[in-house]
């Protein structure tokens, strides 16, 4: 997928779309149930392309929010890969599932409680093995899963019963599919200007990206962090409301509300970036300060 992806691996997830207003009774499964879910997933993936059965499937009996999967370096998938690397034997065609023991998942696989309430829950998986087979499987799944990746009925029903969910839809996605889907959702939520920064952090962590668009906060992604310009009221006014230099009393009240809304937008951007595992630094910018230079 990119230089942050483990060699010869395809990263994806079983996406469980919950019925509106519902949640999950359980976030993780015991080992036996995790193994059963993994077997269902392996059968579904082999149904999309038979060659997938020759690869190693690694997954976990737990579900996560989108922001836990879409983070620079794909840490959740990398944790699965590293835990699986400790298992002895030939990786070709085997299925490895990590479940909870005494209520605890191994390594860093515990879902984060603060992200537990979302309507889309994701069971991550890693497919890997022989280079030529992995390349063919990866090409097929990247091409087809978005359109025809519905999970089998047995897989969906087992996940529903095991996790205590009410599922509307269950489908398989690659991480590229998931990123594309989230780009659309963020666009519908009015967050499209921030997506290029998120995309750069996810797909090219060493890259550099600026957000300097219209009324939006100024954000510079560089050195694997997002730097957000924090303007003083006067600096914000000069940059975003320069035409109000001789504002009336009513205009001043409007400008104060505008600045408060701008600060709320900054906090929204910062919270979203941090949820995706991207460090955020606020850089103070005053009147006559070159924000571009300060954030460089």
C-alpha positions in Angstrom: 0.0 0.0 0.0 2.9 2.4 0.8 6.2 2.5 2.6 4.5 2.2 6.0 2.8 -1.1 5.2 4.4 -4.4 6.3 6.0 -6.1 3.2 3.7 -8.3 1.1 0.7 -7.6 3.3 -2.8 -6.5 2.6 -4.5 -4.6 5.4 -8.3 -4.5 5.7 -11.2 -4.9 8.0 -14.6 -6.5 8.4 -16.9 -3.5 8.7 -20.0 -3.9 10.8 -22.6 -1.1 10.3 -24.9 -1.0 13.4 -28.6 -0.3 13.4 -29.3 3.3 14.3 -29.3 4.0 18.0 -27.7 0.7 19.0 -24.4 -0.3 20.5 -22.4 -3.4 21.4 -22.7 -5.6 24.4 -19.1 -6.8 24.1 -16.0 -5.2 22.6 -13.9 -8.4 22.6 -14.3 -12.2 22.3 -12.7 -15.1 24.1 -10.1 -17.1 22.1 -12.6 -19.8 20.9 -15.1 -17.3 19.6 -12.3 -15.2 18.0 -11.1 -18.3 16.2 -14.6 -19.1 14.9 -15.0 -15.5 13.6 -11.6 -15.7 11.9 -12.6 -19.0 10.2 -15.7 -17.3 8.8 -13.7 -14.3 7.6 -11.1 -16.6 5.9 -13.9 -18.4 4.1 -15.4 -15.2 2.9 -12.1 -13.8 1.7 -11.3 -17.0 -0.2 -14.7 -16.6 -1.9 -13.7 -13.3 -3.3 -10.5 -14.8 -4.6 -9.4 -18.4 -4.1 -5.8 -17.4 -3.9 -6.4 -15.7 -0.5 -6.6 -19.2 1.0 -2.9 -19.6 0.4 -2.1 -16.6 2.5 -1.9 -16.1 6.2 -4.9 -14.4 7.8 -4.3 -12.6 11.1 -7.2 -11.0 12.9 -8.5 -10.3 16.4 -11.8 -11.0 18.2 -12.5 -7.3 18.8 -14.0 -4.3 17.1 -12.8 -0.7 16.8 -13.7 2.7 15.6 -12.5 4.0 12.2 -10.1 6.5 13.9 -8.3 3.6 15.6 -7.5 1.9 12.3 -6.8 5.0 10.2 -3.6 6.2 11.9 -0.2 6.9 10.6 1.8 3.7 10.2 -1.4 1.6 10.7 -0.4 0.8 14.3 -3.3 -1.6 15.0 -2.5 -3.7 11.9 1.2 -3.6 12.7 0.5 -4.9 16.2 -1.4 -7.8 14.7 1.5 -8.5 12.3 4.1 -8.4 15.1 2.1 -10.6 17.4 1.6 -13.1 14.6 5.3 -13.1 13.7 6.0 -14.8 17.1 3.9 -17.9 16.1 6.0 -20.8 15.0 5.5 -22.7 11.8 4.8 -22.0 8.1 2.6 -19.0 7.6 1.1 -20.2 4.3 -2.6 -20.7 4.4 -3.0 -20.6 8.2 -5.4 -18.5 10.2 -4.3 -16.7 13.4 -6.9 -15.1 15.7 -6.2 -13.3 18.9 -8.8 -13.5 21.6 -9.2 -12.3 25.2 -7.8 -14.3 28.1 -9.4 -13.4 31.5 -11.0 -10.4 29.7 -7.7 -9.0 28.3 -6.5 -8.9 24.8 -2.7 -9.4 24.1 -0.3 -6.5 23.3 -1.8 -3.2 22.3 -5.1 -4.7 20.9 -7.5 -3.4 23.5 -10.1 -1.1 21.9 -10.1 2.5 23.2 -13.2 3.2 25.4 -13.5 6.8 24.2 -14.2 5.6 20.7 -16.6 2.8 21.6 -19.9 4.4 20.6 -19.6 4.8 16.8 -22.1 3.4 14.4 -19.4 1.6 12.3 -17.3 -1.0 14.0 -14.3 -2.6 12.4 -12.6 -6.0 12.9 -9.1 -5.6 11.4 -7.2 -8.2 9.5 -3.9 -8.7 7.8 -3.3 -11.0 4.8 0.3 -11.8 3.9 2.6 -14.5 2.6 4.1 -15.4 -0.8 5.0 -12.2 -2.7 3.4 -13.2 -6.0 0.2 -14.5 -4.4 -0.1 -11.5 -2.2 0.3 -9.2 -5.1 -2.5 -10.9 -7.1 -4.8 -11.1 -4.1 -4.1 -7.5 -3.2 -4.9 -6.3 -6.7 -8.2 -8.2 -6.7 -9.4 -7.1 -3.3 -8.4 -3.5 -3.9 -10.4 -3.5 -7.1 -13.4 -5.5 -6.0 -14.2 -5.3 -2.3 -15.8 -1.8 -2.3 -18.4 -3.0 -4.8 -18.8 -6.7 -4.0 -17.3 -7.2 -0.6 -20.4 -8.1 1.4 -19.7 -10.6 4.2 -21.4 -14.0 4.2 -24.6 -14.5 6.1 -22.9 -16.8 8.6 -20.1 -14.3 9.2 -22.5 -11.5 9.9 -24.8 -13.5 12.1 -21.9 -14.9 14.1 -20.4 -11.4 14.6 -23.8 -10.1 15.6 -24.4 -12.8 18.2 -20.8 -12.9 19.5 -20.4 -9.2 20.0 -24.1 -8.6 21.0 -24.7 -6.2 18.1 -27.6 -5.4 15.8 -26.0 -5.2 12.3 -27.5 -3.5 9.3 -24.7 -4.4 6.9 -21.4 -6.4 7.2 -18.8 -6.0 4.5 -15.0 -6.3 3.9 -12.9 -3.3 3.0 -9.3 -2.6 2.4 -7.7 0.3 4.3 -7.7 2.2 1.1 -11.5 1.6 0.8 -12.0 2.7 4.3 -10.0 5.9 3.8 -12.0 6.7 0.7 -15.2 6.1 2.5 -14.1 8.4 5.4 -13.1 11.1 3.0 -16.7 11.2 1.7 -18.1 11.2 5.2 -15.9 14.0 6.3 -16.9 15.9 3.2 -20.6 15.5 4.1 -19.8 16.6 7.7 -18.2 19.9 6.4 -14.6 18.7 7.1 -13.4 18.3 3.5 -10.7 21.0 3.9 -8.9 19.0 6.5 -8.9 15.7 4.6 -5.7 16.4 2.5 -3.8 16.9 5.8 -5.2 13.6 7.2 -4.5 11.8 3.9 -0.9 13.0 3.8 -0.4 11.8 7.4 -1.9 8.4 6.6 -0.5 7.6 3.2 2.8 9.6 3.2 3.8 10.3 6.8 7.0 12.0 5.7 5.2 14.4 3.4 4.3 18.0 4.0 0.8 19.5 3.6 -0.7 22.9 4.1 -4.2 24.0 4.8 -4.6 27.7 4.0 -8.0 27.8 2.6 -10.4 30.7 2.9 -11.9 31.1 6.4 -10.4 27.9 7.8 -7.7 27.6 10.4 -4.1 27.4 9.1 -2.7 24.0 9.5 0.8 22.7 8.5 1.5 19.0 8.5 5.3 18.5 8.7 7.7 16.3 10.7 4.8 13.9 11.4 2.8 16.5 13.4 0.1 19.0 12.6 0.9 22.6 13.6 -2.1 24.9 13.9 -1.8 28.7 14.0 -3.4 30.2 17.1 -4.1 33.8 16.3 -4.7 36.6 18.8 -8.1 38.3 18.3 -6.4 41.2 16.5 -4.3 38.9 14.3 -7.4 36.9 13.4 -9.2 40.1 12.5 -6.5 41.3 10.3 -6.2 38.0 8.4 -9.9 37.0 8.2 -11.9 40.3 8.6 -9.6 43.0 7.2 -12.6 44.7 5.6 -14.0 45.5 9.1 -11.2 47.9 10.1 -13.7 50.6 11.1 -16.4 48.3 12.6 -19.4 49.6 14.3 -20.5 48.4 17.7 -22.8 45.8 16.1 -20.0 44.7 13.8 -17.7 44.3 16.8 -20.2 41.9 18.4 -20.4 40.0 15.1 -16.6 39.8 14.9 -16.4 38.5 18.4 -18.9 35.7 17.5 -16.9 35.0 14.3 -13.7 34.7 16.3 -15.4 32.3 18.8 -16.6 30.2 15.9 -13.1 30.2 14.5 -11.7 28.9 17.8 -14.3 26.2 17.9 -13.3 25.2 14.4 -9.7 25.0 15.5 -10.6 22.7 18.5 -12.7 20.5 16.1 -9.7 20.1 13.7 -7.3 19.4 16.6 -9.6 16.8 18.2 -10.1 15.0 14.8 -6.3 15.0 14.1 -5.5 13.7 17.6 -8.2 11.0 17.3 -6.4 9.8 14.2 -3.1 9.6 16.2 -1.6 12.7 14.7 0.2 15.0 17.3 -1.0 18.6 17.3 0.9 21.7 18.3 -0.6 25.1 18.6 1.7 27.9 17.4 0.8 31.4 18.7 0.7 34.0 16.0 0.3 37.7 16.8 -0.2 40.9 14.7 2.6 41.3 12.0 3.5 37.6 12.5 4.1 35.6 9.4 2.1 32.5 10.2 3.6 30.6 7.3 7.1 31.2 8.7 6.0 30.4 12.3 4.5 27.0 11.3 7.3 26.0 9.0 
